[in-house]
Amino acid sequence: MRRPELKILFITGYAENAIVGNGHLEPGMQVLTKPFVMEALASRIRDLIAKP
């Protein structure tokens, strides 16, 4: 609420559908599930930064 422009990347060992619940994240939020390769992390960060 204080910083609505802040981008958030959730990294979890749980299944994505367990975290997201209703299947919807707020704008600027993404989920990355473990395990992942570093290229996937870098790509997700680039994607978050690039979106307005």
N, C-alpha and C positions, 0 to 999 in steps of 0.2 A: 504494500500500500504506500510505503514511503518512497519507493523507487520503482515505479511501474515499468520503466524502460530497461531495468536490469534483466539480462538474459540468464537463464538457469538451465544447467545440464545436470540431471539426476543420473547418477551412476549407481547401479544396484546389481546384486546377485540374484534378486528375485525376478520372476517372469514379468515382462513389461505389462501384461494385462492385470497382474496383481497390484502393481504400483499405480497405474493410471485409473483403475476402477471403472469409471463410466466411459472410458475410451476417449476422453477429451482432456487436453492440457491447455492451460491459458497461453495466449500468444507469447512467444519468447521463451517457452519451456520445451525441453526435449528430454527423452530418456534414452540412456545407453545401458544395455544389459551386459553383465560379465559372463563369460570371458570375451574380451575383444582385443583386436590387434591395434597397435598404436596408430596405424593409418586411419582406422575407423574413428578413433578419438580425435585425431587432427582434423579429419573431414567434418565431423560433427561440430567442432569448435569453429571452423571456418564458416560453416553454414549458419551458425548462430550469429556470428559477428556480421556476416554479409546482409542478413535480413534486417530491414528497418524496424 
